[in-house]
Amino acid sequence: MTRLVFARGGQSIAELDASPGDALIDVARFHDVPLHWRCGQGTCGTCAVRLQHAAQPRQVQVGRKERNVLLRAGLCSASAAASEQWPDAPETVRLACHLYVGDVPWHITLPDD
């Protein structure tokens, strides 16, 4: 199990365990974490989060669909959207529906309401 801490506005709002490979959005929904989402399929951009974990910094592969949605939502630059490799860093915005729990604890920052 992997420990996940969800926070908003600098305050922890949920701490829970998840299995590696679980979709982050499903974990949040199952545990009633107040993560906004509409489609759950990676097309609306409302489930944007920022991650912090011990494996950072590193480069990660980000799919075209996620990059395009983040670009349309104004959450990444055009140059970032054109690149398949992104920095996995606390300031990088990702979509919870495109993230799968790994084997290191995560601190997930939700956007302010």
Biopython code that builds the backbone (N, CA, C, O; Angstrom):
import numpy as np
from Bio.PDB.StructureBuilder import StructureBuilder

atoms = [
    (1, "MET", "N", (0.844, -1.180, 0.000)),
    (1, "MET", "CA", (0.000, 0.000, 0.000)),
    (1, "MET", "C", (0.892, 1.248, 0.000)),
    (1, "MET", "O", (1.996, 1.258, 0.544)),
    (2, "THR", "N", (0.373, 2.270, -0.620)),
    (2, "THR", "CA", (1.081, 3.548, -0.721)),
    (2, "THR", "C", (0.277, 4.604, 0.023)),
    (2, "THR", "O", (-0.942, 4.689, -0.131)),
    (3, "ARG", "N", (0.950, 5.398, 0.820)),
    (3, "ARG", "CA", (0.300, 6.459, 1.592)),
    (3, "ARG", "C", (0.099, 7.683, 0.716)),
    (3, "ARG", "O", (1.040, 8.152, 0.075)),
    (4, "LEU", "N", (-1.128, 8.204, 0.683)),
    (4, "LEU", "CA", (-1.464, 9.419, -0.056)),
    (4, "LEU", "C", (-1.971, 10.462, 0.921)),
    (4, "LEU", "O", (-2.812, 10.173, 1.773)),
    (5, "VAL", "N", (-1.456, 11.674, 0.794)),
    (5, "VAL", "CA", (-1.928, 12.793, 1.606)),
    (5, "VAL", "C", (-2.480, 13.830, 0.633)),
    (5, "VAL", "O", (-1.755, 14.325, -0.230)),
    (6, "PHE", "N", (-3.748, 14.153, 0.771)),
    (6, "PHE", "CA", (-4.396, 15.172, -0.054)),
    (6, "PHE", "C", (-4.449, 16.462, 0.753)),
    (6, "PHE", "O", (-4.796, 16.451, 1.934)),
    (7, "ALA", "N", (-4.102, 17.573, 0.109)),
    (7, "ALA", "CA", (-4.078, 18.867, 0.802)),
    (7, "ALA", "C", (-4.682, 19.940, -0.089)),
    (7, "ALA", "O", (-4.667, 19.833, -1.315)),
    (8, "ARG", "N", (-5.205, 20.958, 0.540)),
    (8, "ARG", "CA", (-5.728, 22.144, -0.149)),
    (8, "ARG", "C", (-5.424, 23.345, 0.733)),
    (8, "ARG", "O", (-5.674, 23.321, 1.938)),
    (9, "GLY", "N", (-4.883, 24.392, 0.125)),
    (9, "GLY", "CA", (-4.577, 25.601, 0.877)),
    (9, "GLY", "C", (-3.590, 25.377, 1.999)),
    (9, "GLY", "O", (-3.655, 26.056, 3.023)),
    (10, "GLY", "N", (-2.669, 24.430, 1.825)),
    (10, "GLY", "CA", (-1.666, 24.155, 2.839)),
    (10, "GLY", "C", (-2.148, 23.277, 3.980)),
    (10, "GLY", "O", (-1.372, 22.964, 4.883)),
    (11, "GLN", "N", (-3.417, 22.872, 3.958)),
    (11, "GLN", "CA", (-3.986, 22.043, 5.022)),
    (11, "GLN", "C", (-4.277, 20.640, 4.514)),
    (11, "GLN", "O", (-4.849, 20.473, 3.437)),
    (12, "SER", "N", (-3.887, 19.638, 5.282)),
    (12, "SER", "CA", (-4.191, 18.256, 4.940)),
    (12, "SER", "C", (-5.698, 18.034, 5.070)),
    (12, "SER", "O", (-6.297, 18.388, 6.086)),
    (13, "ILE", "N", (-6.307, 17.447, 4.038)),
    (13, "ILE", "CA", (-7.754, 17.186, 4.101)),
    (13, "ILE", "C", (-8.074, 15.696, 4.109)),
    (13, "ILE", "O", (-9.190, 15.307, 4.452)),
    (14, "ALA", "N", (-7.100, 14.851, 3.731)),
    (14, "ALA", "CA", (-7.319, 13.406, 3.773)),
    (14, "ALA", "C", (-5.978, 12.693, 3.709)),
    (14, "ALA", "O", (-5.076, 13.097, 2.974)),
    (15, "GLU", "N", (-5.862, 11.624, 4.491)),
    (15, "GLU", "CA", (-4.697, 10.747, 4.446)),
    (15, "GLU", "C", (-5.234, 9.333, 4.327)),
    (15, "GLU", "O", (-6.055, 8.897, 5.134)),
    (16, "LEU", "N", (-4.760, 8.620, 3.306)),
    (16, "LEU", "CA", (-5.260, 7.277, 3.082)),
    (16, "LEU", "C", (-4.236, 6.431, 2.358)),
    (16, "LEU", "O", (-3.229, 6.938, 1.863)),
    (17, "ASP", "N", (-4.500, 5.143, 2.302)),
    (17, "ASP", "CA", (-3.622, 4.207, 1.616)),
    (17, "ASP", "C", (-4.293, 3.745, 0.330)),
    (17, "ASP", "O", (-5.513, 3.592, 0.269)),
    (18, "ALA", "N", (-3.475, 3.526, -0.696)),
    (18, "ALA", "CA", (-3.971, 3.043, -1.980)),
    (18, "ALA", "C", (-2.998, 2.002, -2.510)),
    (18, "ALA", "O", (-1.835, 1.963, -2.111)),
    (19, "SER", "N", (-3.475, 1.176, -3.396)),
    (19, "SER", "CA", (-2.640, 0.146, -4.011)),
    (19, "SER", "C", (-1.923, 0.713, -5.224)),
    (19, "SER", "O", (-2.522, 1.454, -6.005)),
    (20, "PRO", "N", (-0.646, 0.377, -5.395)),
    (20, "PRO", "CA", (0.051, 0.789, -6.619)),
    (20, "PRO", "C", (-0.741, 0.321, -7.845)),
    (20, "PRO", "O", (-1.218, -0.812, -7.904)),
    (21, "GLY", "N", (-0.864, 1.223, -8.815)),
    (21, "GLY", "CA", (-1.629, 0.933, -10.020)),
    (21, "GLY", "C", (-3.043, 1.486, -10.003)),
    (21, "GLY", "O", (-3.689, 1.555, -11.049)),
    (22, "ASP", "N", (-3.545, 1.889, -8.815)),
    (22, "ASP", "CA", (-4.876, 2.498, -8.739)),
    (22, "ASP", "C", (-4.856, 3.867, -9.404)),
    (22, "ASP", "O", (-3.887, 4.613, -9.263)),
    (23, "ALA", "N", (-5.916, 4.198, -10.126)),
    (23, "ALA", "CA", (-6.048, 5.533, -10.709)),
    (23, "ALA", "C", (-6.290, 6.520, -9.573)),
    (23, "ALA", "O", (-7.136, 6.285, -8.710)),
    (24, "LEU", "N", (-5.549, 7.622, -9.573)),
    (24, "LEU", "CA", (-5.666, 8.609, -8.497)),
    (24, "LEU", "C", (-7.085, 9.143, -8.380)),
    (24, "LEU", "O", (-7.586, 9.317, -7.269)),
    (25, "ILE", "N", (-7.739, 9.404, -9.498)),
    (25, "ILE", "CA", (-9.101, 9.940, -9.447)),
    (25, "ILE", "C", (-10.065, 8.947, -8.799)),
    (25, "ILE", "O", (-10.969, 9.352, -8.068)),
    (26, "ASP", "N", (-9.883, 7.652, -9.059)),
    (26, "ASP", "CA", (-10.756, 6.640, -8.457)),
    (26, "ASP", "C", (-10.539, 6.550, -6.957)),
    (26, "ASP", "O", (-11.496, 6.397, -6.198)),
    (27, "VAL", "N", (-9.285, 6.644, -6.523)),
    (27, "VAL", "CA", (-8.984, 6.635, -5.089)),
    (27, "VAL", "C", (-9.672, 7.816, -4.418)),
    (27, "VAL", "O", (-10.305, 7.661, -3.374)),
    (28, "ALA", "N", (-9.547, 8.995, -5.019)),
    (28, "ALA", "CA", (-10.164, 10.202, -4.444)),
    (28, "ALA", "C", (-11.687, 10.055, -4.379)),
    (28, "ALA", "O", (-12.297, 10.365, -3.355)),
    (29, "ARG", "N", (-12.290, 9.593, -5.447)),
    (29, "ARG", "CA", (-13.758, 9.437, -5.461)),
    (29, "ARG", "C", (-14.215, 8.410, -4.445)),
    (29, "ARG", "O", (-15.182, 8.645, -3.720)),
    (30, "PHE", "N", (-13.533, 7.273, -4.380)),
    (30, "PHE", "CA", (-13.926, 6.195, -3.469)),
    (30, "PHE", "C", (-13.879, 6.650, -2.016)),
    (30, "PHE", "O", (-14.694, 6.220, -1.200)),
    (31, "HIS", "N", (-12.920, 7.524, -1.692)),
    (31, "HIS", "CA", (-12.745, 7.988, -0.313)),
    (31, "HIS", "C", (-13.353, 9.374, -0.065)),
    (31, "HIS", "O", (-13.072, 10.005, 0.954)),
    (32, "ASP", "N", (-14.174, 9.837, -0.988)),
    (32, "ASP", "CA", (-14.873, 11.127, -0.848)),
    (32, "ASP", "C", (-13.930, 12.307, -0.630)),
    (32, "ASP", "O", (-14.260, 13.244, 0.098)),
    (33, "VAL", "N", (-12.763, 12.262, -1.259)),
    (33, "VAL", "CA", (-11.844, 13.405, -1.239)),
    (33, "VAL", "C", (-12.449, 14.466, -2.161)),
    (33, "VAL", "O", (-12.842, 14.142, -3.281)),
    (34, "PRO", "N", (-12.532, 15.716, -1.724)),
    (34, "PRO", "CA", (-13.180, 16.754, -2.541)),
    (34, "PRO", "C", (-12.327, 17.219, -3.734)),
    (34, "PRO", "O", (-11.925, 18.380, -3.816)),
    (35, "LEU", "N", (-12.070, 16.293, -4.637)),
    (35, "LEU", "CA", (-11.347, 16.587, -5.869)),
    (35, "LEU", "C", (-12.380, 16.828, -6.954)),
    (35, "LEU", "O", (-13.201, 15.955, -7.236)),
    (36, "HIS", "N", (-12.347, 18.002, -7.562)),
    (36, "HIS", "CA", (-13.321, 18.321, -8.607)),
    (36, "HIS", "C", (-13.028, 17.521, -9.859)),
    (36, "HIS", "O", (-11.871, 17.351, -10.242)),
    (37, "TRP", "N", (-14.069, 17.035, -10.488)),
    (37, "TRP", "CA", (-13.954, 16.335, -11.759)),
    (37, "TRP", "C", (-15.330, 16.352, -12.431)),
    (37, "TRP", "O", (-16.361, 16.433, -11.762)),
    (38, "ARG", "N", (-15.324, 16.277, -13.724)),
    (38, "ARG", "CA", (-16.586, 16.206, -14.469)),
    (38, "ARG", "C", (-16.651, 14.937, -15.305)),
    (38, "ARG", "O", (-17.612, 14.175, -15.206)),
    (39, "CYS", "N", (-15.644, 14.710, -16.117)),
    (39, "CYS", "CA", (-15.744, 13.611, -17.082)),
    (39, "CYS", "C", (-15.106, 12.310, -16.583)),
    (39, "CYS", "O", (-15.614, 11.230, -16.884)),
    (40, "GLY", "N", (-14.013, 12.388, -15.834)),
    (40, "GLY", "CA", (-13.312, 11.203, -15.383)),
    (40, "GLY", "C", (-12.563, 10.476, -16.484)),
    (40, "GLY", "O", (-12.039, 9.384, -16.261)),
    (41, "GLN", "N", (-12.505, 11.069, -17.673)),
    (41, "GLN", "CA", (-11.884, 10.422, -18.827)),
    (41, "GLN", "C", (-10.745, 11.229, -19.420)),
    (41, "GLN", "O", (-10.213, 10.876, -20.472)),
    (42, "GLY", "N", (-10.368, 12.310, -18.752)),
    (42, "GLY", "CA", (-9.222, 13.078, -19.212)),
    (42, "GLY", "C", (-9.504, 14.101, -20.280)),
    (42, "GLY", "O", (-8.586, 14.506, -20.993)),
    (43, "THR", "N", (-10.746, 14.534, -20.417)),
    (43, "THR", "CA", (-11.048, 15.507, -21.459)),
    (43, "THR", "C", (-11.480, 16.875, -20.939)),
    (43, "THR", "O", (-11.485, 17.836, -21.708)),
    (44, "CYS", "N", (-11.842, 16.996, -19.670)),
    (44, "CYS", "CA", (-12.362, 18.275, -19.182)),
    (44, "CYS", "C", (-11.316, 19.129, -18.467)),
    (44, "CYS", "O", (-11.420, 20.356, -18.480)),
    (45, "GLY", "N", (-10.320, 18.514, -17.850)),
    (45, "GLY", "CA", (-9.263, 19.255, -17.172)),
    (45, "GLY", "C", (-9.588, 19.719, -15.769)),
    (45, "GLY", "O", (-8.810, 20.474, -15.185)),
    (46, "THR", "N", (-10.713, 19.295, -15.205)),
    (46, "THR", "CA", (-11.084, 19.790, -13.876)),
    (46, "THR", "C", (-10.397, 19.067, -12.727)),
    (46, "THR", "O", (-10.435, 19.546, -11.593)),
    (47, "CYS", "N", (-9.774, 17.934, -12.989)),
    (47, "CYS", "CA", (-9.142, 17.163, -11.905)),
    (47, "CYS", "C", (-7.649, 17.457, -11.789)),
    (47, "CYS", "O", (-6.863, 16.574, -11.447)),
    (48, "ALA", "N", (-7.265, 18.684, -12.070)),
    (48, "ALA", "CA", (-5.859, 19.089, -12.018)),
    (48, "ALA", "C", (-5.327, 19.039, -10.585)),
    (48, "ALA", "O", (-5.985, 19.484, -9.645)),
    (49, "VAL", "N", (-4.123, 18.487, -10.444)),
    (49, "VAL", "CA", (-3.464, 18.376, -9.138)),
    (49, "VAL", "C", (-1.967, 18.624, -9.316)),
    (49, "VAL", "O", (-1.452, 18.658, -10.434)),
    (50, "ARG", "N", (-1.298, 18.793, -8.205)),
    (50, "ARG", "CA", (0.168, 18.866, -8.175)),
    (50, "ARG", "C", (0.639, 17.783, -7.212)),
    (50, "ARG", "O", (0.038, 17.571, -6.158)),
    (51, "LEU", "N", (1.727, 17.096, -7.586)),
    (51, "LEU", "CA", (2.245, 15.988, -6.783)),
    (51, "LEU", "C", (3.603, 16.321, -6.199)),
    (51, "LEU", "O", (4.404, 17.045, -6.789)),
    (52, "GLN", "N", (3.830, 15.773, -5.031)),
    (52, "GLN", "CA", (5.149, 15.853, -4.425)),
    (52, "GLN", "C", (5.451, 14.468, -3.865)),
    (52, "GLN", "O", (4.627, 13.885, -3.161)),
    (53, "HIS", "N", (6.642, 13.940, -4.181)),
    (53, "HIS", "CA", (7.036, 12.623, -3.684)),
    (53, "HIS", "C", (8.553, 12.492, -3.716)),
    (53, "HIS", "O", (9.251, 13.312, -4.313)),
    (54, "ALA", "N", (9.046, 11.450, -3.067)),
    (54, "ALA", "CA", (10.484, 11.267, -2.879)),
    (54, "ALA", "C", (11.241, 10.975, -4.170)),
    (54, "ALA", "O", (12.453, 11.187, -4.214)),
    (55, "ALA", "N", (10.581, 10.500, -5.219)),
    (55, "ALA", "CA", (11.264, 10.173, -6.474)),
    (55, "ALA", "C", (11.521, 11.410, -7.340)),
    (55, "ALA", "O", (12.161, 11.305, -8.386)),
    (56, "GLN", "N", (11.042, 12.555, -6.925)),
    (56, "GLN", "CA", (11.255, 13.789, -7.696)),
    (56, "GLN", "C", (12.636, 14.352, -7.392)),
    (56, "GLN", "O", (13.161, 14.094, -6.309)),
    (57, "PRO", "N", (13.235, 15.095, -8.284)),
    (57, "PRO", "CA", (12.783, 15.393, -9.647)),
    (57, "PRO", "C", (13.231, 14.305, -10.616)),
    (57, "PRO", "O", (14.248, 13.644, -10.409)),
    (58, "ARG", "N", (12.466, 14.140, -11.649)),
    (58, "ARG", "CA", (12.771, 13.204, -12.725)),
    (58, "ARG", "C", (11.922, 13.590, -13.933)),
    (58, "ARG", "O", (11.059, 14.461, -13.828)),
    (59, "GLN", "N", (12.151, 12.968, -15.046)),
    (59, "GLN", "CA", (11.341, 13.195, -16.241)),
    (59, "GLN", "C", (10.300, 12.087, -16.335)),
    (59, "GLN", "O", (10.591, 10.932, -16.026)),
    (60, "VAL", "N", (9.100, 12.431, -16.757)),
    (60, "VAL", "CA", (8.042, 11.445, -16.955)),
    (60, "VAL", "C", (7.423, 11.625, -18.333)),
    (60, "VAL", "O", (7.452, 12.712, -18.910)),
    (61, "GLN", "N", (6.871, 10.551, -18.842)),
    (61, "GLN", "CA", (6.174, 10.558, -20.121)),
    (61, "GLN", "C", (4.743, 11.035, -19.871)),
    (61, "GLN", "O", (4.048, 10.480, -19.020)),
    (62, "VAL", "N", (4.300, 12.054, -20.599)),
    (62, "VAL", "CA", (2.940, 12.567, -20.468)),
    (62, "VAL", "C", (2.274, 12.404, -21.824)),
    (62, "VAL", "O", (2.804, 12.846, -22.844)),
    (63, "GLY", "N", (1.112, 11.770, -21.828)),
    (63, "GLY", "CA", (0.403, 11.479, -23.068)),
    (63, "GLY", "C", (-0.134, 12.729, -23.754)),
    (63, "GLY", "O", (-0.343, 13.766, -23.124)),
    (64, "ARG", "N", (-0.348, 12.604, -25.044)),
    (64, "ARG", "CA", (-0.837, 13.728, -25.852)),
    (64, "ARG", "C", (-2.188, 14.243, -25.365)),
    (64, "ARG", "O", (-2.403, 15.453, -25.309)),
    (65, "LYS", "N", (-3.092, 13.345, -25.016)),
    (65, "LYS", "CA", (-4.417, 13.761, -24.554)),
    (65, "LYS", "C", (-4.313, 14.648, -23.309)),
    (65, "LYS", "O", (-4.930, 15.712, -23.247)),
    (66, "GLU", "N", (-3.538, 14.211, -22.330)),
    (66, "GLU", "CA", (-3.377, 15.009, -21.106)),
    (66, "GLU", "C", (-2.722, 16.343, -21.411)),
    (66, "GLU", "O", (-3.161, 17.374, -20.902)),
    (67, "ARG", "N", (-1.679, 16.343, -22.232)),
    (67, "ARG", "CA", (-1.001, 17.593, -22.591)),
    (67, "ARG", "C", (-1.963, 18.563, -23.259)),
    (67, "ARG", "O", (-1.968, 19.748, -22.926)),
    (68, "ASN", "N", (-2.783, 18.083, -24.201)),
    (68, "ASN", "CA", (-3.720, 18.953, -24.911)),
    (68, "ASN", "C", (-4.795, 19.511, -23.987)),
    (68, "ASN", "O", (-5.164, 20.680, -24.099)),
    (69, "VAL", "N", (-5.294, 18.690, -23.084)),
    (69, "VAL", "CA", (-6.317, 19.155, -22.136)),
    (69, "VAL", "C", (-5.738, 20.223, -21.215)),
    (69, "VAL", "O", (-6.384, 21.241, -20.964)),
    (70, "LEU", "N", (-4.521, 19.997, -20.708)),
    (70, "LEU", "CA", (-3.885, 20.993, -19.838)),
    (70, "LEU", "C", (-3.599, 22.287, -20.592)),
    (70, "LEU", "O", (-3.716, 23.370, -20.019)),
    (71, "LEU", "N", (-3.228, 22.192, -21.859)),
    (71, "LEU", "CA", (-3.002, 23.386, -22.676)),
    (71, "LEU", "C", (-4.307, 24.164, -22.851)),
    (71, "LEU", "O", (-4.332, 25.378, -22.653)),
    (72, "ARG", "N", (-5.387, 23.477, -23.220)),
    (72, "ARG", "CA", (-6.697, 24.140, -23.392)),
    (72, "ARG", "C", (-7.177, 24.802, -22.106)),
    (72, "ARG", "O", (-7.820, 25.851, -22.144)),
    (73, "ALA", "N", (-6.864, 24.187, -20.971)),
    (73, "ALA", "CA", (-7.288, 24.730, -19.674)),
    (73, "ALA", "C", (-6.352, 25.837, -19.194)),
    (73, "ALA", "O", (-6.594, 26.437, -18.147)),
    (74, "GLY", "N", (-5.289, 26.114, -19.946)),
    (74, "GLY", "CA", (-4.339, 27.149, -19.545)),
    (74, "GLY", "C", (-3.432, 26.724, -18.404)),
    (74, "GLY", "O", (-2.891, 27.570, -17.692)),
    (75, "LEU", "N", (-3.259, 25.409, -18.221)),
    (75, "LEU", "CA", (-2.470, 24.902, -17.102)),
    (75, "LEU", "C", (-1.065, 24.468, -17.493)),
    (75, "LEU", "O", (-0.294, 24.011, -16.649)),
    (76, "CYS", "N", (-0.731, 24.611, -18.782)),
    (76, "CYS", "CA", (0.638, 24.374, -19.238)),
    (76, "CYS", "C", (0.886, 25.254, -20.453)),
    (76, "CYS", "O", (-0.050, 25.750, -21.081)),
    (77, "SER", "N", (2.144, 25.437, -20.769)),
    (77, "SER", "CA", (2.509, 26.268, -21.917)),
    (77, "SER", "C", (2.444, 25.447, -23.210)),
    (77, "SER", "O", (2.397, 24.218, -23.175)),
    (78, "ALA", "N", (2.443, 26.136, -24.331)),
    (78, "ALA", "CA", (2.441, 25.467, -25.637)),
    (78, "ALA", "C", (3.715, 24.646, -25.812)),
    (78, "ALA", "O", (3.674, 23.559, -26.388)),
    (79, "SER", "N", (4.834, 25.148, -25.327)),
    (79, "SER", "CA", (6.079, 24.388, -25.465)),
    (79, "SER", "C", (6.031, 23.107, -24.619)),
    (79, "SER", "O", (6.536, 22.070, -25.049)),
    (80, "ALA", "N", (5.441, 23.166, -23.445)),
    (80, "ALA", "CA", (5.297, 21.957, -22.625)),
    (80, "ALA", "C", (4.355, 20.971, -23.309)),
    (80, "ALA", "O", (4.621, 19.769, -23.332)),
    (81, "ALA", "N", (3.258, 21.475, -23.864)),
    (81, "ALA", "CA", (2.291, 20.596, -24.530)),
    (81, "ALA", "C", (2.900, 19.900, -25.739)),
    (81, "ALA", "O", (2.443, 18.826, -26.130)),
    (82, "ALA", "N", (3.919, 20.498, -26.331)),
    (82, "ALA", "CA", (4.573, 19.907, -27.503)),
    (82, "ALA", "C", (5.586, 18.834, -27.126)),
    (82, "ALA", "O", (6.069, 18.114, -27.999)),
    (83, "SER", "N", (5.912, 18.714, -25.856)),
    (83, "SER", "CA", (6.930, 17.771, -25.403)),
    (83, "SER", "C", (6.297, 16.568, -24.709)),
    (83, "SER", "O", (5.401, 16.725, -23.879)),
    (84, "GLU", "N", (6.759, 15.376, -25.048)),
    (84, "GLU", "CA", (6.266, 14.160, -24.395)),
    (84, "GLU", "C", (6.896, 13.951, -23.030)),
    (84, "GLU", "O", (6.310, 13.281, -22.180)),
    (85, "GLN", "N", (8.074, 14.509, -22.803)),
    (85, "GLN", "CA", (8.774, 14.377, -21.531)),
    (85, "GLN", "C", (8.568, 15.637, -20.694)),
    (85, "GLN", "O", (8.880, 16.743, -21.136)),
    (86, "TRP", "N", (8.047, 15.463, -19.495)),
    (86, "TRP", "CA", (7.816, 16.586, -18.587)),
    (86, "TRP", "C", (8.596, 16.370, -17.300)),
    (86, "TRP", "O", (8.879, 15.238, -16.910)),
    (87, "PRO", "N", (8.938, 17.477, -16.646)),
    (87, "PRO", "CA", (9.555, 17.317, -15.332)),
    (87, "PRO", "C", (8.498, 16.871, -14.322)),
    (87, "PRO", "O", (7.432, 17.477, -14.209)),
    (88, "ASP", "N", (8.807, 15.821, -13.608)),
    (88, "ASP", "CA", (7.951, 15.394, -12.504)),
    (88, "ASP", "C", (8.439, 16.181, -11.301)),
    (88, "ASP", "O", (9.392, 15.788, -10.629)),
    (89, "ALA", "N", (7.776, 17.293, -11.041)),
    (89, "ALA", "CA", (8.181, 18.223, -9.988)),
    (89, "ALA", "C", (6.926, 18.787, -9.326)),
    (89, "ALA", "O", (5.857, 18.787, -9.936)),
    (90, "PRO", "N", (7.040, 19.269, -8.082)),
    (90, "PRO", "CA", (5.864, 19.775, -7.373)),
    (90, "PRO", "C", (5.107, 20.884, -8.089)),
    (90, "PRO", "O", (3.909, 21.044, -7.857)),
    (91, "GLU", "N", (5.766, 21.658, -8.953)),
    (91, "GLU", "CA", (5.073, 22.753, -9.637)),
    (91, "GLU", "C", (4.378, 22.311, -10.929)),
    (91, "GLU", "O", (3.652, 23.102, -11.531)),
    (92, "THR", "N", (4.583, 21.076, -11.361)),
    (92, "THR", "CA", (3.976, 20.583, -12.592)),
    (92, "THR", "C", (2.536, 20.163, -12.333)),
    (92, "THR", "O", (2.275, 19.375, -11.424)),
    (93, "VAL", "N", (1.604, 20.679, -13.120)),
    (93, "VAL", "CA", (0.190, 20.323, -12.995)),
    (93, "VAL", "C", (-0.060, 19.062, -13.810)),
    (93, "VAL", "O", (0.395, 18.940, -14.947)),
    (94, "ARG", "N", (-0.787, 18.130, -13.214)),
    (94, "ARG", "CA", (-1.169, 16.885, -13.894)),
    (94, "ARG", "C", (-2.656, 16.657, -13.659)),
    (94, "ARG", "O", (-3.264, 17.297, -12.801)),
    (95, "LEU", "N", (-3.232, 15.747, -14.422)),
    (95, "LEU", "CA", (-4.636, 15.383, -14.263)),
    (95, "LEU", "C", (-4.740, 14.092, -13.464)),
    (95, "LEU", "O", (-4.090, 13.101, -13.799)),
    (96, "ALA", "N", (-5.555, 14.095, -12.409)),
    (96, "ALA", "CA", (-5.698, 12.925, -11.544)),
    (96, "ALA", "C", (-6.199, 11.710, -12.315)),
    (96, "ALA", "O", (-5.892, 10.577, -11.944)),
    (97, "CYS", "N", (-6.960, 11.925, -13.377)),
    (97, "CYS", "CA", (-7.478, 10.797, -14.147)),
    (97, "CYS", "C", (-6.412, 10.150, -15.020)),
    (97, "CYS", "O", (-6.649, 9.079, -15.578)),
    (98, "HIS", "N", (-5.256, 10.765, -15.154)),
    (98, "HIS", "CA", (-4.151, 10.211, -15.933)),
    (98, "HIS", "C", (-3.015, 9.718, -15.035)),
    (98, "HIS", "O", (-1.984, 9.272, -15.538)),
    (99, "LEU", "N", (-3.189, 9.791, -13.728)),
    (99, "LEU", "CA", (-2.136, 9.397, -12.789)),
    (99, "LEU", "C", (-2.496, 8.094, -12.091)),
    (99, "LEU", "O", (-3.640, 7.868, -11.695)),
    (100, "TYR", "N", (-1.495, 7.254, -11.954)),
    (100, "TYR", "CA", (-1.680, 5.973, -11.289)),
    (100, "TYR", "C", (-0.719, 5.897, -10.110)),
    (100, "TYR", "O", (0.463, 6.220, -10.233)),
    (101, "VAL", "N", (-1.234, 5.471, -8.987)),
    (101, "VAL", "CA", (-0.470, 5.413, -7.747)),
    (101, "VAL", "C", (0.769, 4.543, -7.950)),
    (101, "VAL", "O", (0.703, 3.456, -8.524)),
    (102, "GLY", "N", (1.887, 5.050, -7.468)),
    (102, "GLY", "CA", (3.145, 4.309, -7.527)),
    (102, "GLY", "C", (3.441, 3.656, -6.198)),
    (102, "GLY", "O", (2.537, 3.387, -5.407)),
    (103, "ASP", "N", (4.706, 3.405, -5.963)),
    (103, "ASP", "CA", (5.078, 2.718, -4.726)),
    (103, "ASP", "C", (5.771, 3.625, -3.714)),
    (103, "ASP", "O", (6.300, 3.143, -2.712)),
    (104, "VAL", "N", (5.774, 4.944, -3.968)),
    (104, "VAL", "CA", (6.301, 5.889, -2.985)),
    (104, "VAL", "C", (5.153, 6.782, -2.508)),
    (104, "VAL", "O", (4.246, 7.085, -3.284)),
    (105, "PRO", "N", (5.182, 7.203, -1.246)),
    (105, "PRO", "CA", (4.115, 8.071, -0.741)),
    (105, "PRO", "C", (4.001, 9.360, -1.565)),
    (105, "PRO", "O", (5.007, 9.922, -2.001)),
    (106, "TRP", "N", (2.777, 9.811, -1.768)),
    (106, "TRP", "CA", (2.495, 11.029, -2.525)),
    (106, "TRP", "C", (1.838, 12.058, -1.633)),
    (106, "TRP", "O", (1.037, 11.723, -0.760)),
    (107, "HIS", "N", (2.183, 13.312, -1.859)),
    (107, "HIS", "CA", (1.478, 14.459, -1.285)),
    (107, "HIS", "C", (0.799, 15.136, -2.463)),
    (107, "HIS", "O", (1.477, 15.639, -3.358)),
    (108, "ILE", "N", (-0.519, 15.156, -2.478)),
    (108, "ILE", "CA", (-1.290, 15.676, -3.610)),
    (108, "ILE", "C", (-1.911, 17.003, -3.215)),
    (108, "ILE", "O", (-2.673, 17.069, -2.251)),
    (109, "THR", "N", (-1.596, 18.051, -3.945)),
    (109, "THR", "CA", (-2.175, 19.362, -3.663)),
    (109, "THR", "C", (-3.316, 19.611, -4.642)),
    (109, "THR", "O", (-3.131, 19.601, -5.859)),
    (110, "LEU", "N", (-4.491, 19.832, -4.081)),
    (110, "LEU", "CA", (-5.679, 20.151, -4.872)),
    (110, "LEU", "C", (-5.751, 21.656, -5.059)),
    (110, "LEU", "O", (-5.292, 22.411, -4.202)),
    (111, "PRO", "N", (-6.331, 22.101, -6.184)),
    (111, "PRO", "CA", (-6.464, 23.549, -6.376)),
    (111, "PRO", "C", (-7.396, 24.158, -5.332)),
    (111, "PRO", "O", (-8.309, 23.499, -4.833)),
    (112, "ASP", "N", (-7.151, 25.416, -5.016)),
    (112, "ASP", "CA", (-8.055, 26.136, -4.109)),
    (112, "ASP", "C", (-9.402, 26.313, -4.793)),
    (112, "ASP", "O", (-9.477, 26.503, -6.007)),
    (113, "ASP", "N", (-10.461, 26.247, -4.000)),
    (113, "ASP", "CA", (-11.819, 26.452, -4.576)),
    (113, "ASP", "C", (-12.035, 27.863, -5.008)),
    (113, "ASP", "O", (-13.110, 28.198, -5.507)),
]
sb = StructureBuilder()
sb.init_structure("model")
sb.init_model(0)
sb.init_chain("A")
sb.init_seg("    ")
for serial, (resi, resn, name, xyz) in enumerate(atoms, 1):
    if name == "N":
        sb.init_residue(resn, " ", resi, " ")
    sb.init_atom(name, np.array(xyz, "f"), 0.0, 1.0, " ", f" {name:<3s}", serial, name[0])
structure = sb.get_structure()
